[in-house]
């Protein structure tokens, strides 16, 4: 069996731990197609938050308390940069994390594409799944906001980290998406998949940027594999993060039904064949989509693997 997972953020990273466990049980191969819309340059370094969250989590190096960054992290460089008054001060890079960004940036400057250097970085962490960026090209999520007396677009990380999503926001745009191409291996993986899973990631800023890469959504919706999504909303609230604020910008209800409707049924021109929701949301209806309610709390690897099994069996 071949499983493809569209993923991003901490929810996607933790879901992939369960996918890997399930895959080991059944002898499946897993490819994760990961969001790059959060990527940015800081202090001359190429930073890929979602790819790193997935890599660290699967490699056992993520901080379980914060859910992002490295366990046992220190912040000497961050403090020194602040002492110099180096901007931005609102986004901190840990010392261990900086080593990853230094290696990545060196490879970028040497001409390697993001997919190749992601593979190289993963040789250290041995994630147990194939990690692919959605694209090797520049694709950044920006928020169009009211700020400093006018309307302007700012990088998603600034909106999320600096402003805590608390400023008037009109829409999100995926800068560079129109000219981006799927990274090598992405379309082949989707085309040969037995099932495509949409992780319980933020649908607006983790999954939508992946699907914004020209040709990628079409590969999923026109491909032979069933597409099953897992709701990131339980009982009307995100498990973590600020998906509710992102959904509000789009005018979408923060509920399992709201997100399922945002994705839409594949037979009706949307994305999904199946939609897994929490037991708290039993009775959720999404037109043209098979919905099943199961426990969705990713409390540990075994619980997450059970959830993945339910998603695969829903196909």
C-alpha positions, 0 to 999 in steps of 0.5 A: 500500500502507498499512502500520501499525506498532505500536511503542515504544522504541528497537527500534521507532524503528530498525525504523521507519527500515527501514519508511520506506525500504521504503515509499519503494521501493514507494510505501507510506504508513506509520502508526506507532501508538506506545506512551504507557505510558512517558509521565510528568510530570517537573519540571512537563513532559510527557515522552513517551519513546517518541514522542520516540525515534521522532520523533528517530530518524526525524528524524535527531536521536537520539543513535546511541550511547545510542539515546535522547535528542538527539545533541550533548546537554548537561546544564546544567539537569540539573546545576542541578536536582541542585544544588537537590536537586530530585527525581527525580534518577534521570531526567535530561532533556537541555537540547535534549530539554527544549525539546521537553517545554516546547513539548509542555507548553505545548500540553497546557496550552492544551488540545491533545490528544496526537495534535495536538501530536505532529503539530505537533512532527513538522513540525520533524522530518519523520519521513516516517511518520505518528506517532500515539499509541495514545491521547490519554488517560492510560495509564501502565505501572506495576510492582507491586513489593516495596519499602520493606517492602511491596507497591506500584505504581511508574511503569515508568520508576522501575522501569526507570531507578531500580531497573534492574528489579532489585527483586522484581516481581509484575506490570505494570498499565496505569493508565487503560487501561480508560477510554482511547480510541484516538487519532483516526486510529488505528482508521481507519489499522488498518482501511484497512491492507494489513498490520499489523507488530508491531515488535521492541519490548519485548512486555510494556511497549511493545506490550502497552500499545498493545493495552491501549487498548479497541478497539485490539486488536480492530481489529487482530485483527478487521481485514482486514490480515494481522498480522506480528510481528518477534521482539525476541529473538535467540538467547535474549536481547534485542538491547538493553534488559531485555525478558528481565526483563519476560518473566520477570515474566510467566513467559514464556521469553525466546526467539523462541518464547516471545514468539511464543507470548505474542502467539499465533496470530490464528486461535487467539484471539491476534494474529499471522498471521506471525512473523519470527525470526532465523536463529539461531532457525530451527526456531521453532514458534508454533502457528497462525502462519507462521514464517520465519527471516531476518537480524534485526540492524538494522545499518543502514537497508538491512539493516532495510529488507530485514527489513521486506520479508521481514515484508511478504512473509510476510503 
